[in-house]
């Protein structure tokens, strides 16, 4: 396997593990202190039990355990698994498009954390960083692949 694809796969595995930890916090009893409640601005429990921790977001009058919502962490798990699988099999264009969607979703979640909830989740911030790295490495891998293919045509 080419080194860039290997890096993308490793980053996707790290993102998958990060999302599993976020799902664990999401499934915890909200009254228990999560392992990452550091300060008033860094609290994974508050973020992972907010109405935005599921898709579609819960309405204000909806019960916290209402049906029909998918935890965002599950979407992250599936997304990272799919990106890693695509990168493993050399489907970098498809991995790039998923990484773009994942990056935009992570940016939107960061916006919600910063300006709506005014609380940050360590796992979410890690996920934003990992998704950014996956996006950049996928772009770089495609650029190098394109460069190699151009050289082989003229060689």
BELNORVEN-V465184 format. One record per helix or strand. SS is the DSSP state (hx for helix, st for strand). FROM is the first residue (numbers start at 0). LEN is the number of residues. If there is no record, write none. Layout:
# BELNORVEN-V465184
[[SS,FROM,LEN] [SS,FROM,LEN]]
This chain:
# BELNORVEN-V465184
[[hx,2,25] [st,41,1] [hx,43,5] [hx,50,3] [st,53,2] [st,69,2] [hx,71,17] [hx,91,26] [st,119,1] [hx,121,33]]
